[in-house]
Amino acid sequence: MSLSRLLLDAARRTPDAVAVVDAEGPATYATVDALANGFALALQARGVRPGDRVGVWADKSMRAVAALQGALRVGAAYVPLDPKSPVQRVVRIAAAAELAAIVTTSARMGELVQLGCSRSLVNLDAVRPTQAQIVAPVPAHDDLAYILFTSGSTGQPKGVCLSHGNALAFVRWAVDELQATPADRFANHAPLHFDLSVLDLYVPFAVGARVCLVPDGLAFAPRRLVGLLAAHGITVWYSVPTALALMMRHGDLCRTPTPALRAVLFAGEPFPVHQLRALMQSRPGVRLLNLYGPTETNVCTFHEVRDLEPERSRPVPIGRACCGNRVWAVRSDGTEAGPGEQGELWVEGPTVMQGYWGAPAHRGPYATGDLVTVQPDGSFEYTGRRDQMVKVRGYRVELGEVETVLASHPAVDAVCVVARGQGADTVLAAWVVAASGQRPSLLALKRHCAAHLPAYMTVGELHVVDRLPTTRNGKIGRRQLLLAEA
């Protein structure tokens, strides 16, 4: 079984069912299937063969989705490229991944040609649907399906390689856990180059449901997102918590009727518990699932939020292993952490990546770099990142812990903490979005920290802002905050 079979099989079963809805309107499975064939033939005509890589540099649309499918149908792996990336970055990735072809718009084709890009180019808008049979080997379980490029610590983009088997292990789990049916309507909020989109696309295709693509320009337009959620009768929503928080704060989500909604999934960062509590109270009966996993593992643990104690101020757990994975925490001395102990989360199993493009294949378990505390029931609670650990006056400080405490203050709606300065001059600076009608002061937040944290973990600087900046994937942009204040 391969990812390329999911859409194909659904098109054979229910050709007239709606598969994808974009800004142009709905498209049936038969339409998307025929267009995927068209892209496959166009790629083959340009010499693309099994095992090659195909870039797709385009705004989110039904045609872009069909282009991804076309690449899979010829046995190639697709590389979704951030449509907001400058052309110079796209050219660097194209060279690094040795792309055999790039599917893009005519305007972007011109940009690539101007920079001397030597890859074969396919005009996204010129490809026509066809019923012609595609002659290509069916991809194997371990064949490369797609590469997701993320920011690398060296400053160069880093390509995470995922196989058909990696993706299908997650998709099958999600289908079962959500009890997905053809009647479902999924929202695709995440950009196609972000790993959250794997669920958005392939779970609907696996069961013959529809996916409604959220246009890139609406990703953080809260009122329009809430309107889309209601107007399209979305049954399953999946996004980063930042998007949901904006929809609640500026889109009136908690008071807008969404009778079809049955499950809200979130991942990518902790969800401030007071906001999650408000969402739960406004949507009784709607399942709330916290999914966890870096790009290198897709989703490897999950936790369903069934209740929230009134006194709870910490984010909900990331839960237990899923998708057939084994997950455990490793203490600093290399031994496995037990209940009540903290360690780095390690993952082993079918969703763990093949490796990074251009590097040796990954073998064995993957160390996530995320710190967790093992709960009495064996589940895990996220406590922060190893690379967000800083030192203040010689003490180790995990920024996620400080953020969790600040987020529990009633005047704080959202918060991000960074360390500014060096050595003895290091100070913890907090950027805070105030709760409605509130204006937190530095003194109030210092007192709040003092009640929950050691003195060296108290914030020394406060910036109250209307909104926290986000990265292209919707996570809070720590680096953007520092650059803005530089």
C-alpha positions in Angstrom: 0.0 0.0 0.0 1.2 3.5 -0.8 0.0 7.1 -0.3 -0.6 7.3 -4.0 -3.4 4.6 -3.7 -5.6 6.5 -1.3 -6.9 9.1 -3.7 -6.9 6.6 -6.6 -9.0 4.1 -4.7 -11.5 6.8 -3.4 -11.9 8.0 -7.0 -12.8 4.5 -8.1 -15.3 4.0 -5.2 -17.1 7.4 -5.3 -16.0 9.4 -8.3 -18.7 12.0 -7.9 -18.1 12.7 -4.2 -16.4 16.0 -3.4 -12.7 15.5 -2.6 -11.3 19.0 -2.3 -12.8 22.5 -1.8 -10.6 25.5 -2.6 -11.2 29.2 -3.4 -12.4 28.1 -6.9 -15.1 25.8 -5.4 -15.6 22.1 -4.9 -13.8 19.4 -7.0 -14.9 15.8 -7.1 -12.6 12.8 -6.6 -12.9 12.1 -10.4 -11.7 15.6 -11.2 -8.8 15.5 -8.8 -7.9 12.0 -10.0 -7.8 13.0 -13.6 -5.8 16.1 -12.9 -3.3 14.1 -10.9 -2.9 11.9 -14.0 -2.3 15.0 -16.1 0.5 16.1 -13.8 2.0 12.6 -13.8 2.1 12.5 -17.6 3.6 16.1 -17.7 6.3 15.0 -15.2 7.1 11.8 -17.1 7.4 13.9 -20.3 10.1 15.9 -18.6 12.0 12.8 -17.7 10.9 12.4 -14.1 11.4 8.8 -13.0 10.7 6.7 -9.9 13.0 7.8 -7.1 13.3 11.4 -8.3 12.2 14.4 -6.3 9.6 16.9 -7.6 9.2 20.3 -6.0 5.8 22.0 -5.9 6.1 25.8 -5.3 2.6 27.2 -5.3 -0.2 28.7 -3.2 -2.5 26.2 -1.6 -5.1 25.0 -4.1 -6.8 21.9 -5.6 -4.2 22.0 -8.4 -1.3 22.0 -6.0 -2.8 19.0 -4.2 -3.2 17.2 -7.6 0.5 18.1 -8.4 1.6 16.3 -5.2 -0.4 13.3 -6.2 1.0 13.4 -9.7 4.5 13.2 -8.4 3.6 10.1 -6.3 1.9 8.4 -9.3 5.2 8.3 -11.2 7.0 6.9 -8.2 8.7 10.2 -7.3 8.8 11.9 -3.9 7.3 15.4 -3.6 8.9 18.4 -2.0 6.3 21.0 -1.0 8.0 24.4 -1.1 6.8 27.4 1.0 4.9 29.7 -1.4 6.1 32.7 0.7 9.8 31.7 0.4 12.0 34.0 -1.6 13.1 32.5 -4.9 16.7 32.4 -3.7 15.7 30.0 -1.0 13.7 27.8 -3.4 16.7 27.6 -5.7 18.9 26.5 -2.8 16.5 23.8 -1.8 16.1 22.7 -5.4 19.8 22.2 -5.7 20.2 20.6 -2.3 17.4 18.1 -3.0 18.5 17.6 -6.6 14.9 18.2 -7.8 14.2 16.7 -11.2 11.3 19.1 -11.8 9.4 22.0 -10.2 5.7 22.5 -10.6 4.8 26.2 -10.2 3.0 29.1 -11.7 4.1 31.0 -14.8 5.1 34.0 -12.8 7.3 31.9 -10.5 8.7 30.1 -13.5 10.0 33.4 -14.7 11.7 34.1 -11.4 13.4 30.7 -11.4 14.6 31.2 -15.0 16.0 34.6 -14.1 18.1 33.0 -11.3 19.4 30.4 -13.7 17.5 27.5 -12.2 18.2 24.5 -14.4 15.4 22.3 -13.2 12.6 21.2 -15.6 9.6 23.4 -15.0 5.9 22.5 -15.2 3.3 25.2 -15.4 0.7 24.5 -12.6 -2.1 26.2 -14.5 -1.4 24.7 -17.9 -1.8 21.0 -17.0 -5.0 19.4 -18.2 -6.9 16.4 -16.7 -6.7 13.0 -18.5 -8.0 9.5 -18.0 -4.9 8.0 -19.6 -3.3 5.2 -17.6 0.0 6.0 -15.8 2.7 3.4 -16.4 5.0 3.5 -13.4 6.0 1.1 -10.6 3.7 1.2 -7.6 5.8 2.8 -4.7 6.9 0.3 -2.1 6.3 0.7 1.7 9.8 2.0 2.4 10.1 4.2 -0.7 10.5 7.9 -0.1 7.1 9.7 -0.3 7.9 13.3 0.5 10.6 15.6 2.0 9.6 18.4 4.3 12.3 21.2 4.6 12.6 22.8 8.0 14.9 25.5 9.3 18.2 24.0 10.2 20.5 24.9 13.2 23.3 25.6 10.7 21.2 28.2 8.9 20.7 25.9 5.9 17.3 24.3 5.3 17.1 20.7 6.5 15.1 18.1 4.6 13.2 15.5 6.6 12.6 12.3 4.5 9.4 10.4 5.1 8.4 7.1 3.5 5.0 5.9 2.4 5.1 3.6 5.3 5.9 6.4 7.7 2.9 8.4 6.6 0.5 5.5 6.4 1.2 4.4 9.9 0.0 7.8 11.1 -2.9 8.0 8.6 -4.3 4.6 9.6 -4.1 5.5 13.3 -5.9 8.8 12.7 -8.6 7.2 10.7 -9.3 4.7 13.5 -9.0 7.2 16.3 -11.3 9.7 14.7 -13.6 7.1 13.3 -13.5 9.0 10.0 -16.3 8.5 7.5 -17.1 9.8 4.0 -19.5 12.3 5.6 -16.6 14.1 7.3 -15.4 17.5 6.2 -11.8 18.2 7.2 -10.3 21.7 7.3 -6.7 22.0 6.0 -5.4 25.0 7.9 -1.7 24.1 7.8 0.4 25.0 4.8 1.3 22.0 2.5 5.0 22.2 3.6 4.0 21.7 7.2 3.5 18.2 8.6 0.1 18.9 10.0 -1.2 18.8 6.4 -0.5 15.1 6.2 -3.6 14.4 8.3 -5.7 17.0 6.6 -5.1 15.5 3.1 -4.7 11.8 3.5 -7.2 10.9 6.2 -10.0 12.3 4.0 -8.6 10.5 1.0 -8.4 7.3 2.9 -12.2 7.3 3.6 -13.5 9.3 0.7 -14.3 12.4 2.8 -13.7 16.0 1.7 -11.0 18.5 2.7 -11.6 22.2 2.6 -8.4 24.1 1.9 -7.9 27.2 4.0 -6.3 29.8 1.6 -2.8 30.8 2.7 -4.0 34.4 3.1 -6.7 33.4 5.6 -4.4 31.3 7.9 -4.4 34.0 10.6 -7.5 36.0 9.8 -9.6 34.9 12.8 -13.1 36.1 11.8 -12.8 34.6 8.3 -11.5 31.3 9.7 -14.5 31.1 12.1 -16.8 31.9 9.2 -15.2 29.2 7.0 -15.6 26.7 9.9 -19.3 27.4 10.1 -20.1 27.9 6.4 -18.4 24.6 5.3 -19.8 22.5 8.1 -16.4 21.4 9.1 -16.4 18.3 11.3 -12.7 17.9 12.1 -10.4 20.9 12.7 -6.6 20.6 13.1 -4.2 23.5 13.6 -1.6 24.9 15.9 -3.0 26.4 19.2 -2.0 29.9 18.2 -4.6 29.8 15.4 -7.4 28.6 17.7 -6.5 31.2 20.3 -6.8 33.9 17.7 -10.1 32.5 16.5 -11.4 32.6 20.1 -10.0 36.1 20.9 -10.7 37.9 17.7 -13.1 35.7 15.8 -15.7 35.0 18.4 -15.3 31.3 18.0 -16.7 30.4 21.4 -20.0 32.1 20.6 -20.3 31.1 17.0 -22.5 28.0 16.3 -20.6 25.2 14.6 -23.1 22.3 14.9 -21.2 20.0 12.6 -17.9 20.2 14.5 -17.1 17.0 16.3 -13.3 17.0 16.8 -10.7 19.7 17.4 -7.1 18.6 17.1 -4.1 20.8 18.0 -0.3 20.3 17.8 2.9 22.1 17.4 3.1 24.0 20.7 1.5 24.0 24.2 -2.1 25.2 24.3 -2.5 27.7 27.3 -4.8 25.9 29.6 -7.2 28.8 30.3 -7.9 29.1 26.6 -8.3 25.4 26.2 -10.8 25.4 29.1 -12.8 28.2 27.5 -12.9 26.2 24.2 -14.0 23.1 26.0 -16.8 24.9 27.9 -18.0 26.4 24.6 -18.0 23.1 22.7 -19.5 20.4 25.0 -19.4 17.0 23.3 -16.6 18.0 20.8 -13.6 15.8 21.2 -10.3 17.7 21.9 -7.1 15.9 21.1 -3.6 17.1 21.8 -1.3 15.5 19.2 2.5 15.6 19.6 5.5 14.8 17.5 8.3 16.6 15.7 8.4 16.6 11.9 11.0 13.7 12.2 8.3 11.4 13.7 5.1 13.0 12.5 2.6 12.2 15.4 4.0 9.8 18.0 1.8 10.5 21.1 -1.6 11.9 21.8 -3.8 12.9 24.7 -7.6 13.4 24.6 -8.7 16.2 26.9 -11.7 14.8 28.8 -11.7 17.2 31.7 -9.7 20.0 33.1 -9.4 20.5 36.8 -10.3 24.1 37.9 -6.9 24.5 39.6 -4.8 23.2 36.7 -2.5 25.9 35.3 -0.1 23.7 33.3 -0.8 22.7 29.7 -2.4 19.3 29.2 -0.2 16.2 28.8 1.1 15.1 25.4 -0.1 11.7 26.4 0.8 8.2 25.4 2.4 6.5 22.3 0.3 6.0 19.2 0.7 4.9 15.6 2.6 1.7 16.7 5.5 3.7 18.2 7.4 3.1 21.4 8.0 6.2 23.4 10.1 6.7 26.5 12.1 9.4 28.5 15.8 9.3 29.0 17.4 11.0 32.0 20.6 13.0 31.8 22.5 9.9 33.1 21.3 7.8 30.1 18.8 5.7 32.1 15.1 5.5 31.5 13.0 8.0 33.5 10.3 6.7 35.8 7.1 8.3 37.2 7.7 11.8 38.5 11.1 12.1 36.7 12.1 14.3 33.8 14.0 13.3 30.7 14.3 13.7 27.0 11.7 12.0 24.9 12.8 9.3 22.6 10.7 7.6 19.8 11.1 4.3 18.0 8.6 2.9 15.5 6.9 3.1 12.1 6.5 6.9 11.9 10.2 7.7 12.6 11.8 9.3 9.5 14.2 7.7 7.1 16.7 10.5 7.8 17.7 13.9 6.6 18.2 14.4 2.9 21.9 14.2 2.0 22.8 12.6 5.3 23.2 8.9 6.3 20.0 7.0 6.8 18.5 7.2 10.2 18.6 4.0 12.2 17.0 3.1 15.5 15.3 5.5 18.0 15.0 9.3 17.5 15.9 11.7 20.3 13.4 14.5 20.0 15.2 17.2 22.1 11.9 17.7 24.0 11.9 17.4 27.7 9.0 15.6 29.4 8.0 14.5 32.9 6.7 10.9 33.2 3.2 10.8 34.8 2.1 8.2 37.3 0.0 6.5 34.6 3.0 6.3 32.2 1.9 9.2 30.0 4.1 12.2 29.4 3.8 15.9 30.2 5.8 18.3 28.0 8.1 20.6 30.0 10.1 22.4 27.3 12.9 22.1 24.7 16.5 21.3 25.4 17.5 24.1 23.0 15.2 26.6 24.9 17.3 26.0 28.0 19.2 29.1 29.1 21.3 30.0 32.0 20.6 32.9 34.3 23.3 33.7 36.9 24.6 30.1 36.5 21.2 28.5 37.0 19.6 26.4 34.2 16.2 27.9 33.2 13.7 26.2 30.9 11.8 29.0 29.1 8.7 26.8 28.7 8.3 26.5 32.4 8.4 30.3 32.9 5.8 30.7 30.0 3.5 28.1 31.6 3.5 30.1 34.9 2.9 33.4 33.2 0.1 32.0 31.1 -1.8 31.0 34.2 -2.0 34.7 35.3 -5.6 35.9 34.7 -4.4 39.1 32.9 -2.4 37.1 30.4 -3.9 35.7 27.2 -0.7 34.6 25.4 3.0 34.8 26.3 6.4 34.2 24.9 9.6 34.4 27.0 13.1 34.9 25.7 16.5 35.4 27.3 18.2 38.8 26.5 21.7 39.8 27.2 24.7 37.7 28.2 26.4 36.6 31.4 25.5 38.6 34.4 23.3 40.9 32.3 21.0 38.1 31.2 17.4 39.0 31.8 14.2 37.1 31.0 11.9 39.2 28.8 8.2 38.4 28.4 6.1 39.4 25.5 2.5 39.3 26.6 -0.9 39.6 24.9 -3.3 40.9 27.6 -6.6 39.2 28.3 -9.7 41.3 27.4 -10.0 44.4 29.5 -6.7 43.7 31.4 -3.3 45.4 31.4 -0.7 43.3 33.2 2.1 45.2 34.9 5.7 44.0 35.3 5.3 44.2 39.1 2.2 41.9 39.0 3.9 39.4 36.8 7.0 39.4 39.0 4.8 38.7 42.1 3.1 35.9 40.2 6.4 34.3 39.2 7.7 34.7 42.8 4.7 32.6 44.0 5.5 29.7 41.6 9.2 29.9 40.6 12.6 30.4 42.1 13.8 34.0 42.1 16.2 33.5 39.2 13.3 32.4 36.9 11.4 35.7 37.5 10.9 37.9 34.4 12.7 41.2 34.5 11.3 42.8 31.3 7.7 43.1 30.0 6.4 44.0 26.5 2.6 44.1 26.1 1.6 43.5 22.5 -1.6 43.1 20.5 -0.4 39.9 18.9 2.6 37.6 19.1 4.4 37.2 15.8 4.3 33.7 14.2 6.5 31.7 11.9 5.3 30.5 8.5 4.0 27.3 10.3 2.0 29.3 12.8 4.2 28.8 15.8 5.3 31.7 18.0 8.3 33.5 16.4 10.8 33.9 19.2 13.5 35.2 16.8 11.2 37.8 15.4 10.6 39.2 18.8 14.3 39.6 19.5 14.9 41.2 16.0 12.1 43.6 16.6 13.7 44.9 19.8 17.3 44.9 18.4 
